[in-house]
């Protein structure tokens, strides 16, 4: 009976943690394409359309060389991995996407990790371009 409760509890938490990730993008879209749209958006895992702020996109575009625009896909995804220390998150994405985030934060461009105070700064500046997920 105790085993059944433990298994049920584990299943419950797995389902709940998956729900946390429902806001993650089903597919990310390139900055080049999004800039051409009047109402830029993406679909999340719940199949909902999520709008991106055009002004935020144009601001980010100033940091990206024209030849790299198609390499930056949005939204930016920040992941909390269960194995990382408290307050440490992972920037998910390619090298160009990480460089853009690191440029915004004025730090080493090859950094893959982001810390809570930096997340707050990034979220304040580009709230529509950032999504968060959890990996267990």
SENU-254086 format. One record per residue (C-alpha): residue number from 0; residue in one letter; x, y, z. Coordinates in steps of 0.02 Angstrom, whole numbers, padded with zeros to 5 digits. Each point is the difference from the previous one (the first is absolute). Example, Ala and Ser with C-alpha at 12.3 -4.5 7.8 and 13.67 -1.06 7.14 Angstrom:
<sites>
> num residu X Y Z
> 0 a 00615 -00225 00390
> 1 s 00069 00172 -00033
</sites>
This chain:
<sites>
> num residu X Y Z
> 0 x 00000 00000 00000
> 1 x 00143 00119 00041
> 2 x 00078 -00040 -00169
> 3 x -00163 00046 -00088
> 4 x -00006 00167 00092
> 5 x 00180 00036 -00045
> 6 x -00030 -00043 -00183
> 7 x -00158 00106 -00004
> 8 x 00091 00146 00080
> 9 x 00142 -00013 -00125
> 10 x -00123 -00004 -00147
> 11 x -00093 00150 00071
> 12 x 00159 00104 00010
> 13 x 00057 -00050 -00173
> 14 x -00167 00058 -00072
> 15 x 00008 00163 00098
> 16 x 00177 00036 -00057
> 17 x -00048 -00032 -00182
> 18 x -00140 00129 00021
> 19 x 00132 00127 00049
> 20 x 00074 -00020 -00173
> 21 x -00164 00030 -00094
> 22 x 00056 00179 -00034
> 23 x 00155 -00057 -00093
> 24 x -00002 00027 -00188
> 25 x -00057 -00142 -00110
> 26 x 00119 00072 -00129
> 27 x 00110 00153 00012
> 28 x -00003 00127 -00142
> 29 x 00144 00097 -00075
> 30 x 00027 00182 00040
> 31 x 00011 00037 -00187
> 32 x -00175 -00071 -00030
> 33 x -00077 00077 00157
> 34 x 00061 00175 -00046
> 35 x -00096 -00009 -00165
> 36 x -00165 -00039 00086
> 37 x -00124 00130 00055
> 38 x -00052 -00104 00151
> 39 x 00147 -00116 00041
> 40 x -00042 -00155 00102
> 41 x 00038 -00183 00030
> 42 x -00100 -00152 00056
> 43 x 00033 -00075 00170
> 44 x -00016 -00184 00048
> 45 x -00183 00033 00045
> 46 x -00024 00053 -00181
> 47 x -00038 00179 00053
> 48 x 00061 00150 -00099
> 49 x 00118 00106 00105
> 50 x 00037 00178 -00058
> 51 x 00174 00074 -00004
> 52 x 00025 00186 00023
> 53 x 00057 00080 -00164
> 54 x 00101 00135 00091
> 55 x 00094 -00133 00100
> 56 x 00037 -00095 -00161
> 57 x 00068 00157 -00083
> 58 x 00107 00037 00153
> 59 x 00074 -00175 -00003
> 60 x 00028 00013 -00188
> 61 x 00120 00146 00030
> 62 x 00115 -00122 00090
> 63 x 00001 -00130 -00139
> 64 x 00099 00017 -00162
> 65 x -00114 -00014 -00153
> 66 x 00083 -00161 -00057
> 67 x -00040 -00080 00170
> 68 x -00185 00052 00009
> 69 x -00060 -00170 -00061
> 70 x 00106 -00086 00134
> 71 x -00093 00083 00144
> 72 x -00163 -00089 00037
> 73 x -00125 00065 00125
> 74 x -00059 -00005 00132
> 75 x 00158 -00021 00101
> 76 x -00018 -00151 00114
> 77 x 00070 -00004 00177
> 78 x -00001 -00171 00083
> 79 x 00013 -00049 00182
> 80 x 00082 -00170 00002
> 81 x -00029 -00103 00156
> 82 x 00187 -00036 00017
> 83 x 00054 00183 00002
> 84 x 00032 00096 00160
> 85 x -00132 00117 00069
> 86 x -00014 00161 -00101
> 87 x 00095 -00071 -00149
> 88 x -00089 -00022 -00167
> 89 x 00051 -00054 -00175
> 90 x -00017 00104 -00157
> 91 x -00072 -00122 -00125
> 92 x 00039 00035 -00182
> 93 x 00139 00017 -00124
> 94 x 00160 00099 00016
> 95 x -00072 00155 -00084
> 96 x -00151 00004 00116
> 97 x 00112 -00017 00153
> 98 x 00111 00140 -00065
> 99 x -00148 00116 -00017
> 100 x -00057 -00033 00178
> 101 x 00177 00023 00063
> 102 x 00017 00163 -00097
> 103 x -00159 00065 00081
> 104 x 00071 -00046 00170
> 105 x 00172 00072 -00044
> 106 x 00098 -00156 00044
> 107 x 00109 -00134 -00082
> 108 x -00085 -00051 -00161
> 109 x 00030 -00187 00019
> 110 x -00087 -00018 00169
> 111 x -00134 -00138 -00002
> 112 x -00063 00033 00176
> 113 x -00106 00141 00066
> 114 x -00034 00048 00180
> 115 x -00158 00062 00082
> 116 x 00047 00186 00009
> 117 x 00044 -00006 -00186
> 118 x -00164 -00086 -00041
> 119 x -00093 00140 00089
> 120 x 00097 00130 -00101
> 121 x -00032 -00092 -00164
> 122 x -00185 -00027 00040
> 123 x -00023 00183 00042
> 124 x 00079 00056 -00164
> 125 x -00077 -00132 -00116
> 126 x -00151 -00078 00086
> 127 x -00082 -00064 -00158
> 128 x 00159 -00081 -00069
> 129 x 00041 -00113 00149
> 130 x -00082 -00164 00052
> 131 x 00047 -00115 00142
> 132 x -00003 -00188 00014
> 133 x 00049 -00138 00118
> 134 x 00100 -00154 -00044
> 135 x -00002 -00147 00120
</sites>
